[in-house]
Amino acid sequence: MEKKPHGGGPSTSSELAERLPQALLVEILTRLDLYSLCSASPVCRTLQASVSQALSSISSLDLSAFPPTIQILNRILDGNNAIQCLILDCSRLIDSSLTEFAKEGLIDLTLLKCYSFSSSIFLTIGEKCHNLRNLALDIAPHSNKKDTTIPYNKAIIQMLHCCSKLESLALKFQVQNPNVTYFNSIWQAFPKTLKTLLLQPISNKQAKIPISQKSKNNIPNYTSLISLTLVLDIISDELILSLSSNLPNLTELNLEDNPSDQPNLDEDLTNNGFHFLSFCHNLTQLYLTRGKQTTFQRVNDVGIFLLSEGCKKLVSVRLGGFSKVTDAGYACIIHSCKNLRKIEIINAHFLSDLAFLDLVNSDSSIVEVRLISCNLLTSETAVSLASCRNLQVLDLSGCRSIADSGLISISTNLQNLIILDLGGSDITDTGLYSLACTNSPISSLTLKNCKRISDNGISQLFRGKTVLSSNVTTLDLGYIPRLTDRGIKVISENCTKLTNLSLRGCYSITNNSVARLGSVDRVMNCGIKMLDFCQCNGILADGLRYFEKPSFRGLKWVGIGGTRLVPRGNGRVLELVNERPGLMICKDGCEMGCKTEWAYHSS
């Protein structure tokens, strides 16, 4: 029997909304997230009007997880002159949409996945957004797209002249076009307020600061920089000398290159470059990395000794591709820099367990250690690192000789771990039994490519309401051949906070796992937001039906590349995208979220 409302009160939500004072209703709506606001709008005219008023007063908006169309963007931002902070996924936007979000009151603007914009984006920002303090653009200009506007380099300089209040600038061009110059003669164009700068990609020649006549009345604007990040074609001694000589206030320096061939001696980084760096006494962060194709072959322990002696204030260090540096050099950094809290070493050919033996007797304040693809490291390193009781982040991915004894030591001694990455290690189900008993509040766990673990270990790891199952939000179980639906069942039942899950390359996973992960009962608790099924060949083509509403209510991204879920035509996938405009379905095999691969999408 249908229940009637008591006391003659309102019987519908629309009547209740009409009874509330307009100001109170708007105040309530402004406390909701964007998804809830848009869901409330169609209920009745009163709510529609109140939602419009609430949207017009929003000052901060994050649309990074939802790529809006120009129509949706217009609906959200139309009439809003209060917006000050905007983060926007631009993958569905074109030049004509620029005026929708380039507003005069903006202070912080981040534009991601700018796939279809021309250089006019810089002209529009310079013309409309004079009050910007922080600007970040992630853009992919393609040579096959005709750009009738002015060259990028000229457009960027023109924007910088207009945005005279900028304090932070990040310009990332994801697709390298050899016929396009982005940052030529850019140093003189920076506003004097600029403190933080990121440029990608920039040539070694363009990155060198031009010699200028300095005087008390003529101090170059770039001298105010305190943080500099450059993605280059090559890092050289001459570049290091130029930066260290002209940027006296620099505290953070991040340089990355990836030359296809081994550089010549006069073009490469050597111990001399580290000698120049040693005069940057205020440096607190130093990242120097080279891609996998080549290495820094002209830097050895001597260069690292010079750096450790001169830069005593270092708090965070990343060194990648230094193939001639040994344990002595790395140990020198760890023990000489007393304020060191974060260290990352990538692809170190001669780094072994010896570099970390003395950690047991040291008063280490290190909270983050990342040792990636260092093939000489064994479980002894994990045992030594377990003495750093303040450790919150531990990444040993690609260290193939880390075994159960190392994981047992980590599980027993480290009680503050938040992120643990053991991808590609030699651990087995026995090690997972120990990890299941940890009291560390681990929220991110990576076991990718751990070939020796199975359903038994995964089931034991997440069975019941343990500390781990109650805290984990990000889980990477990619390329585990013996992981099946049985292990996924345990995960779906116990990991109630899980939002990001990668099952890439797990070919024993079937449609049953898809159905279970997207079930309404699970979604009501939390709901997975990002899910990677790439190369899961056990999932059949009809598995797409499990992504229909109301399943996977909170899902924002799903990877289905290399599976039977990708039909020969785009029919059902396109239907799903239209039914769920907030869902990104990636068929290109990208890593979770398409963070950089989006620039090369086939569709």
Phi and psi in degrees as a GROMACS rama.xvg file:
@    title "Ramachandran Plot"
@    xaxis  label "Phi"
@    yaxis  label "Psi"
@TYPE xy
-73.44  130.649  GLU-2
-82.513  136.442  LYS-3
-96.9993  148.397  LYS-4
-64.2555  141.466  PRO-5
-78.4524  145.545  HIS-6
67.0039  19.582  GLY-7
68.2705  19.3088  GLY-8
-70.6918  176.397  GLY-9
-62.1915  138.216  PRO-10
-98.5674  -11.7701  SER-11
-132.345  161.486  THR-12
-65.4646  -32.1238  SER-13
-66.5498  -39.2574  SER-14
-66.2673  -37.6194  GLU-15
-64.4131  -42.1262  LEU-16
-62.9204  -37.9705  ALA-17
-69.5373  -25.9214  GLU-18
-79.0842  -23.906  ARG-19
-75.7033  144.378  LEU-20
-59.8686  141.925  PRO-21
-57.4773  -44.5813  GLN-22
-62.2566  -40.2896  ALA-23
-67.5329  -40.5133  LEU-24
-63.6297  -43.1085  LEU-25
-64.5678  -40.2161  VAL-26
-62.1709  -38.9466  GLU-27
-65.9465  -44.6667  ILE-28
-65.879  -33.7963  LEU-29
-66.2074  -15.3785  THR-30
-89.2681  -3.74058  ARG-31
-89.6101  158.131  LEU-32
-77.8571  169.039  ASP-33
-61.6725  -40.9843  LEU-34
-59.7498  -44.2688  TYR-35
-68.1584  -37.3439  SER-36
-61.3061  -48.4091  LEU-37
-65.715  -30.2148  CYS-38
-72.1238  -31.3725  SER-39
-78.7951  -25.7022  ALA-40
-57.9282  -42.981  SER-41
-76.4875  -3.21266  PRO-42
-63.4903  -47.1774  VAL-43
-161.398  169.55  CYS-44
-64.789  -36.5452  ARG-45
-62.5826  -46.9981  THR-46
-66.805  -36.935  LEU-47
-60.4845  -44.0522  GLN-48
-67.6951  -39.3833  ALA-49
-70.2069  -37.0127  SER-50
-64.1851  -41.5075  VAL-51
-59.8088  -41.2082  SER-52
-68.2787  -38.7456  GLN-53
-65.815  -41.9646  ALA-54
-63.1268  -33.8285  LEU-55
-70.889  -13.5455  SER-56
-109.03  3.99825  SER-57
-68.9645  130.586  ILE-58
-102.956  -18.9158  SER-59
-137.093  131.186  SER-60
-143.504  129.095  LEU-61
-116.203  108.062  ASP-62
-114.617  33.6226  LEU-63
-74.3957  -25.8216  SER-64
-95.8996  0.295617  ALA-65
-139.108  111.081  PHE-66
-82.454  100.149  PRO-67
-77.8962  153.862  PRO-68
-83.0932  171.84  THR-69
-64.9974  -31.9052  ILE-70
-67.4539  -45.0749  GLN-71
-65.2111  -41.5044  ILE-72
-62.5857  -40.6087  LEU-73
-62.9837  -39.6703  ASN-74
-64.7187  -36.4466  ARG-75
-78.8749  -42.3187  ILE-76
-101.795  -6.57126  LEU-77
-61.2834  124.544  ASP-78
82.4089  1.71873  GLY-79
-92.3377  110.277  ASN-80
-109.527  8.80239  ASN-81
-99.6835  -9.72288  ALA-82
-63.3838  127.901  ILE-83
-120.012  -29.5304  GLN-84
-128.64  122.585  CYS-85
-137.252  126.441  LEU-86
-117.575  124.741  ILE-87
-137.454  129.331  LEU-88
-84.6715  114.674  ASP-89
-101.275  17.9765  CYS-90
-65.6681  -18.4122  SER-91
-110.176  12.6677  ARG-92
-109.856  154.526  LEU-93
-127.934  -179.796  ILE-94
-54.1757  -36.3535  ASP-95
-66.0735  -14.5366  SER-96
-88.7872  -6.28917  SER-97
-57.5102  -40.9948  LEU-98
-69.0071  -14.9292  THR-99
-71.5591  -33.6094  GLU-100
-117.005  -13.976  PHE-101
-79.8404  87.0383  ALA-102
-109.014  151.093  LYS-103
-63.4978  -32.4508  GLU-104
-81.0317  -3.20323  GLY-105
-63.8715  134.217  LEU-106
-111.671  -41.0779  ILE-107
-119.733  124.028  ASP-108
-134.734  121.971  LEU-109
-125.03  119.164  THR-110
-115.753  116.954  LEU-111
-107.41  150.569  LEU-112
53.0135  51.4197  LYS-113
-81.2874  88.3887  CYS-114
-89.74  -30.3703  TYR-115
-118.638  15.161  SER-116
-89.2878  145.988  PHE-117
-95.5878  -172.312  SER-118
-67.2483  -10.4386  SER-119
-64.7916  -16.925  SER-120
-59.8006  -37.6407  ILE-121
-72.2727  -37.1106  PHE-122
-65.4489  -42.3263  LEU-123
-66.6271  -43.4261  THR-124
-61.7313  -43.3864  ILE-125
-63.4828  -35.4821  GLY-126
-76.3977  -37.8158  GLU-127
-98.7585  -30.4247  LYS-128
-112.987  67.0785  CYS-129
-70.5347  -20.2182  HIS-130
-95.2077  7.2051  ASN-131
-58.9101  134.242  LEU-132
-105.107  -37.0254  ARG-133
-130.373  126.295  ASN-134
-134.757  128.998  LEU-135
-135.526  125.945  ALA-136
-127.177  130.33  LEU-137
-116.456  104.723  ASP-138
-129.58  147.981  ILE-139
-129.43  84.5136  ALA-140
-75.0101  132.694  PRO-141
-110.279  138.11  HIS-142
-66.9857  -20.4419  SER-143
-86.97  2.25587  ASN-144
-104.94  126.157  LYS-145
-73.5714  127.718  LYS-146
-117.061  108.314  ASP-147
-90.9823  -0.495044  THR-148
-86.1137  -174.629  THR-149
-72.6009  161.237  ILE-150
-58.0074  151.164  PRO-151
-57.0453  -45.7917  TYR-152
-57.7856  -45.8725  ASN-153
-66.9589  -39.2256  LYS-154
-65.13  -40.3835  ALA-155
-64.7642  -44.5778  ILE-156
-62.9345  -40.0185  ILE-157
-63.7729  -39.9922  GLN-158
-62.8431  -43.0566  MET-159
-63.1783  -34.9768  LEU-160
-66.2146  -31.0355  HIS-161
-83.5777  -36.9662  CYS-162
-91.8582  74.7912  CYS-163
-80.0361  -2.85402  SER-164
-106.746  7.31777  LYS-165
-59.3174  132.533  LEU-166
-111.215  -26.1416  GLU-167
-138.976  131.65  SER-168
-137.195  127.181  LEU-169
-133.04  115.042  ALA-170
-121.621  111.785  LEU-171
-118.548  115.566  LYS-172
-100.452  111.925  PHE-173
-76.7542  -28.5218  GLN-174
-107.818  118.491  VAL-175
-80.8492  121.411  GLN-176
-114.105  112.663  ASN-177
-63.3271  -16.9186  PRO-178
-92.8937  0.550125  ASN-179
-118.416  132.693  VAL-180
-106.654  125.459  THR-181
-98.3308  -38.7414  TYR-182
-127.875  32.0101  PHE-183
-71.2484  133.26  ASN-184
57.2853  36.7699  SER-185
-88.6142  -21.0142  ILE-186
-60.7312  -37.2056  TRP-187
-75.8868  -11.5943  GLN-188
-90.9886  -11.5498  ALA-189
-67.3528  139.688  PHE-190
-70.1855  154.377  PRO-191
-67.6748  -15.3353  LYS-192
-82.5077  -10.0643  THR-193
-67.1395  126.651  LEU-194
-114.41  -32.0813  LYS-195
-127.969  132.322  THR-196
-139.524  133.924  LEU-197
-132.076  127.082  LEU-198
-131.196  130.093  LEU-199
-150.298  126.081  GLN-200
-91.2689  156.797  PRO-201
-139.308  139.898  ILE-202
-77.5472  159.2  SER-203
-57.0695  -39.5257  ASN-204
-66.061  -45.1184  LYS-205
-68.4046  -29.7163  GLN-206
-76.9963  -20.7154  ALA-207
-69.2045  131.817  LYS-208
-77.6915  126.004  ILE-209
-65.3503  145.694  PRO-210
-69.7474  128.543  ILE-211
-131.755  157.443  SER-212
-80.4353  110.161  GLN-213
-94.9207  140.274  LYS-214
-151.531  174.463  SER-215
-62.0823  -30.4393  LYS-216
-97.3228  -3.05995  ASN-217
-137.208  74.4129  ASN-218
-100.283  120.998  ILE-219
-55.6151  143.27  PRO-220
-61.6343  -32.4875  ASN-221
-70.6125  -10.296  TYR-222
-67.8266  -12.6499  THR-223
-81.4526  -7.0259  SER-224
-62.6936  133.692  LEU-225
-116.644  -16.9469  ILE-226
-137.104  126.545  SER-227
-134.386  127.075  LEU-228
-126.539  125.209  THR-229
-131.803  131.406  LEU-230
-105.859  111.759  VAL-231
-114.445  170.759  LEU-232
-79.3164  -31.3752  ASP-233
-161.79  141.692  ILE-234
-98.947  128.506  ILE-235
-130.74  164.427  SER-236
-58.8663  -41.4841  ASP-237
-62.882  -38.2393  GLU-238
-65.2843  -46.2476  LEU-239
-59.0097  -42.1941  ILE-240
-62.749  -42.5789  LEU-241
-61.9764  -45.0805  SER-242
-70.0962  -44.6059  LEU-243
-67.833  -28.4476  SER-244
-81.3868  -27.6745  SER-245
-107.931  -7.93819  ASN-246
-119.868  80.0737  LEU-247
-69.0143  -21.3838  PRO-248
-98.2525  7.48089  ASN-249
-65.8558  126.946  LEU-250
-117.768  -19.769  THR-251
-131.127  123.38  GLU-252
-130.651  120.272  LEU-253
-126.907  113.126  ASN-254
-124.145  135.073  LEU-255
-139.03  136.621  GLU-256
-139.654  169.123  ASP-257
-154.826  64.8098  ASN-258
-66.7264  143.44  PRO-259
-75.7235  -27.5523  SER-260
-123.851  156.252  ASP-261
-63.6114  122.944  GLN-262
-66.445  157.596  PRO-263
-70.9914  161.968  ASN-264
-58.5741  -43.6469  LEU-265
-75.1771  -6.07986  ASP-266
-109.873  -7.46056  GLU-267
-100.674  169.251  ASP-268
-84.5004  131.148  LEU-269
-128.388  -172.971  THR-270
-60.3544  -27.3063  ASN-271
-61.6454  -38.666  ASN-272
-60.6314  -39.7314  GLY-273
-69.8855  -29.8727  PHE-274
-63.2287  -42.5011  HIS-275
-64.1815  -40.1181  PHE-276
-63.4398  -30.0479  LEU-277
-64.3023  -15.6161  SER-278
-86.3909  -5.39663  PHE-279
-86.5308  74.8348  CYS-280
-67.7591  -16.3648  HIS-281
-93.6153  0.505814  ASN-282
-61.8608  128.985  LEU-283
-112.807  -18.1611  THR-284
-137.601  129.997  GLN-285
-138.961  118.431  LEU-286
-120.271  119.706  TYR-287
-130.54  111.747  LEU-288
-136.887  146.54  THR-289
-126.062  141.793  ARG-290
-62.0584  176.865  GLY-291
-75.6253  -16.0995  LYS-292
-69.4369  -35.7181  GLN-293
-137.785  175.46  THR-294
-135.37  168.23  THR-295
-80.9172  95.3919  PHE-296
-91.2052  -4.28468  GLN-297
-112.676  16.2143  ARG-298
-119.455  127.3  VAL-299
-126.078  -162.881  ASN-300
-59.1675  -31.1701  ASP-301
-59.654  -44.1034  VAL-302
-61.1688  -41.4553  GLY-303
-67.2802  -37.115  ILE-304
-60.7953  -44.4813  PHE-305
-61.5884  -42.9752  LEU-306
-62.9161  -46.4823  LEU-307
-63.8062  -33.2366  SER-308
-74.1682  -35.4297  GLU-309
-90.9207  -30.7602  GLY-310
-109.301  71.7819  CYS-311
-74.4115  -15.8988  LYS-312
-90.2831  4.47919  LYS-313
-58.2311  130.691  LEU-314
-109.466  -33.8161  VAL-315
-134.73  128.954  SER-316
-133.579  134.414  VAL-317
-131.402  123.942  ARG-318
-127.565  121.203  LEU-319
-131.018  129.471  GLY-320
86.7626  21.1639  GLY-321
-92.6565  89.2913  PHE-322
-77.7285  -11.53  SER-323
-107.078  -3.90028  LYS-324
-83.3809  137.319  VAL-325
-110.488  -172.935  THR-326
-55.4105  -37.5867  ASP-327
-60.8529  -42.3306  ALA-328
-66.4063  -47.4796  GLY-329
-66.8038  -39.4674  TYR-330
-64.3692  -33.6604  ALA-331
-61.7904  -42.7301  CYS-332
-63.2712  -46.326  ILE-333
-60.3152  -39.5469  ILE-334
-95.5703  -21.049  HIS-335
-85.0608  -33.4795  SER-336
-91.4477  93.474  CYS-337
-67.3119  -21.4106  LYS-338
-92.8903  4.09412  ASN-339
-61.947  126.324  LEU-340
-121.739  -23.5477  ARG-341
-134.382  131.044  LYS-342
-138.333  134.575  ILE-343
-132.859  126.434  GLU-344
-126.532  126.415  ILE-345
-122.62  131.69  ILE-346
54.7545  50.5754  ASN-347
-95.3752  110.735  ALA-348
-68.8218  -29.8913  HIS-349
-113.947  17.589  PHE-350
-85.6346  123.312  LEU-351
-128.362  -175.934  SER-352
-61.1942  -25.0252  ASP-353
-61.2533  -29.7169  LEU-354
-65.2777  -20.2595  ALA-355
-115.136  6.79585  PHE-356
-63.3148  -38.7835  LEU-357
-77.6308  -2.30591  ASP-358
-62.7225  -28.4294  LEU-359
-60.8003  -36.052  VAL-360
-98.6785  2.34576  ASN-361
-100.81  156.596  SER-362
-94.6488  74.0993  ASP-363
-81.3753  136.616  SER-364
-106.168  15.2061  SER-365
-66.8638  131.836  ILE-366
-114.125  -13.5313  VAL-367
-140.994  124.616  GLU-368
-130.518  125.307  VAL-369
-127.531  113.784  ARG-370
-120.182  98.2509  LEU-371
-109.047  126.736  ILE-372
54.793  45.3726  SER-373
-105.219  96.458  CYS-374
-72.8093  -15.9791  ASN-375
-84.8204  -11.8107  LEU-376
-74.2165  141.709  LEU-377
-125.159  -170.856  THR-378
-61.9342  -21.4953  SER-379
-60.6124  -35.3399  GLU-380
-65.1164  -43.0927  THR-381
-61.0692  -38.9564  ALA-382
-64.5346  -41.9323  VAL-383
-65.2632  -43.1971  SER-384
-66.7479  -25.1803  LEU-385
-65.5578  -13.74  ALA-386
-79.6621  -12.5154  SER-387
-83.6515  84.3948  CYS-388
-65.7786  -15.5117  ARG-389
-90.6815  1.92292  ASN-390
-62.0749  128.385  LEU-391
-112.582  -26.4934  GLN-392
-128.472  125.456  VAL-393
-134.731  117.312  LEU-394
-123.467  110.997  ASP-395
-118.639  30.2796  LEU-396
-64.2842  137.983  SER-397
81.5376  -1.42205  GLY-398
-88.8729  93.3912  CYS-399
-71.966  -13.8961  ARG-400
-100.173  6.16861  SER-401
-73.1135  120.17  ILE-402
-120.341  -167.547  ALA-403
-59.7798  -37.9038  ASP-404
-61.6563  -35.8109  SER-405
-68.4751  -42.1715  GLY-406
-67.1473  -37.0479  LEU-407
-62.3553  -42.2381  ILE-408
-64.9963  -41.88  SER-409
-61.6252  -47.1262  ILE-410
-63.8668  -33.8936  SER-411
-81.7738  -37.8235  THR-412
-104.003  -25.7549  ASN-413
-96.5341  108.492  LEU-414
-104.116  1.87609  GLN-415
-118.793  9.97502  ASN-416
-62.606  134.138  LEU-417
-112.96  -36.2083  ILE-418
-124.53  127.431  ILE-419
-133.682  122.977  LEU-420
-124.723  113.565  ASP-421
-119.209  26.9754  LEU-422
-55.7534  131.061  GLY-423
78.1856  7.46579  GLY-424
-82.6695  179.621  SER-425
-102.758  24.1505  ASP-426
-72.0572  157.277  ILE-427
-125.282  -174.616  THR-428
-60.8307  -29.6336  ASP-429
-60.9101  -43.261  THR-430
-64.4074  -36.7557  GLY-431
-66.3807  -31.7995  LEU-432
-60.2161  -38.3784  TYR-433
-69.9256  -41.7992  SER-434
-63.8342  -29.5626  LEU-435
-62.1184  -23.2511  ALA-436
-95.7557  2.86967  CYS-437
-66.2297  150.879  THR-438
-102.682  5.77395  ASN-439
-71.7914  137.62  SER-440
-80.395  59.2213  PRO-441
-67.7933  121.373  ILE-442
-103.746  -21.2416  SER-443
-129.175  120.511  SER-444
-130.3  127.92  LEU-445
-120.457  120.497  THR-446
-122.632  23.2472  LEU-447
-56.4169  134.995  LYS-448
68.3168  17.5725  ASN-449
-85.5883  90.6267  CYS-450
-68.7652  -18.7043  LYS-451
-95.0151  -1.05398  ARG-452
-94.6597  158.44  ILE-453
-140.671  -174.355  SER-454
-54.5268  -38.7559  ASP-455
-60.0874  -46.6084  ASN-456
-66.9731  -43.4185  GLY-457
-63.4729  -41.552  ILE-458
-63.8519  -41.1887  SER-459
-68.2916  -36.2355  GLN-460
-63.497  -38.3022  LEU-461
-114.239  10.1333  PHE-462
-72.4763  132.054  ARG-463
78.5959  179.532  GLY-464
-91.9091  68.8378  LYS-465
-83.4301  172.87  THR-466
-60.8695  -40.4759  VAL-467
-67.2597  -51.4189  LEU-468
-65.4365  -26.2584  SER-469
-81.7723  -16.2622  SER-470
-112.381  -24.2638  ASN-471
-66.4573  129.248  VAL-472
-115.971  -26.5479  THR-473
-124.796  125.439  THR-474
-138.023  124.424  LEU-475
-116.437  110.49  ASP-476
-119.066  30.9419  LEU-477
-64.8093  146.694  GLY-478
57.0762  41.5399  TYR-479
-107.201  101.47  ILE-480
-64.8704  -25.9919  PRO-481
-99.4224  16.6943  ARG-482
-89.7368  125.292  LEU-483
-125.752  -171.793  THR-484
-60.3336  -27.718  ASP-485
-63.2405  -43.199  ARG-486
-67.5027  -38.0171  GLY-487
-65.0731  -34.4926  ILE-488
-59.705  -45.7321  LYS-489
-63.5382  -41.734  VAL-490
-62.3186  -46.5165  ILE-491
-65.6482  -28.6499  SER-492
-81.0629  -29.9019  GLU-493
-114.79  -26.1813  ASN-494
-90.7566  76.8835  CYS-495
-75.0514  -16.5733  THR-496
-97.7668  2.90015  LYS-497
-63.3975  125.917  LEU-498
-120.166  -29.5011  THR-499
-123.236  121.927  ASN-500
-135.96  124.872  LEU-501
-112.606  122.047  SER-502
-120.019  26.6441  LEU-503
-55.0203  130.793  ARG-504
74.7921  9.63197  GLY-505
-89.081  90.1079  CYS-506
-75.7674  -6.46923  TYR-507
-90.7297  -4.67963  SER-508
-74.8157  136.544  ILE-509
-121.245  -173.757  THR-510
-59.1222  -27.0906  ASN-511
-60.1732  -39.0483  ASN-512
-67.9152  -40.2457  SER-513
-59.4752  -47.5365  VAL-514
-62.4385  -41.5607  ALA-515
-67.9239  -43.6211  ARG-516
-66.2743  -29.8999  LEU-517
-97.3065  6.61761  GLY-518
-60.8512  148.551  SER-519
-60.7161  -39.4261  VAL-520
-59.3618  -41.3544  ASP-521
-71.3008  -42.2335  ARG-522
-60.9421  -34.3181  VAL-523
-64.2168  -26.774  MET-524
-75.3799  -52.6588  ASN-525
-148.645  -69.1638  CYS-526
101.922  132.485  GLY-527
-77.8045  134.868  ILE-528
-100.269  -31.4934  LYS-529
-134.413  130.071  MET-530
-141.193  126.847  LEU-531
-114.068  110.494  ASP-532
-109.724  12.8362  PHE-533
-53.5585  135.769  CYS-534
64.2692  20.6367  GLN-535
-89.0141  87.1258  CYS-536
-72.9708  -11.0256  ASN-537
-78.9936  -10.4116  GLY-538
-86.6801  123.566  ILE-539
-82.9228  165.611  LEU-540
-60.5619  -33.7  ALA-541
-74.3172  1.48428  ASP-542
-65.6873  -14.9577  GLY-543
-61.8493  -25.2257  LEU-544
-65.7836  -21.0067  ARG-545
-76.6819  -8.01218  TYR-546
-96.4902  3.12885  PHE-547
-76.7866  154.775  GLU-548
-62.5261  143.964  LYS-549
-93.6256  9.67524  PRO-550
-65.6925  152.904  SER-551
50.1181  51.4242  PHE-552
-58.7627  -36.9704  ARG-553
-94.2576  5.18072  GLY-554
-66.7522  129.495  LEU-555
-110.799  -29.0204  LYS-556
-146.855  136.184  TRP-557
-139.765  133.251  VAL-558
-102.337  124.076  GLY-559
-127.285  14.3784  ILE-560
-61.6591  138.915  GLY-561
74.6793  17.9604  GLY-562
-118.636  172.767  THR-563
-76.1864  -4.38917  ARG-564
-72.3383  -16.9516  LEU-565
-90.8844  104.699  VAL-566
-74.8746  170.291  PRO-567
-64.8958  -31.4845  ARG-568
-107.027  170.142  GLY-569
-91.3352  6.25289  ASN-570
-46.3222  -66.681  GLY-571
-68.8625  -34.6935  ARG-572
-63.4091  -43.9499  VAL-573
-64.3562  -37.4697  LEU-574
-61.9609  -42.8962  GLU-575
-63.2251  -41.7471  LEU-576
-62.1129  -39.5846  VAL-577
-70.1501  -36.2868  ASN-578
-71.123  -32.2217  GLU-579
-127.624  80.8804  ARG-580
-62.7405  -16.8321  PRO-581
-89.0379  3.28904  GLY-582
-105.632  129.21  LEU-583
-101.3  119.676  MET-584
-106.985  114.386  ILE-585
-101.219  122.582  CYS-586
-105.172  2.91565  LYS-587
-96.7682  2.94256  ASP-588
78.372  20.0803  GLY-589
-66.1416  157.639  CYS-590
-66.898  163.267  GLU-591
-52.542  124.77  MET-592
91.1502  -5.18905  GLY-593
50.3361  45.275  CYS-594
-63.1187  -38.7763  LYS-595
-122.528  -28.3645  THR-596
-68.9857  -15.6499  GLU-597
-53.135  -29.8759  TRP-598
-67.9437  -15.5527  ALA-599
-114.903  16.338  TYR-600
-59.8107  140.956  HIS-601
-77.9725  -21.1833  SER-602
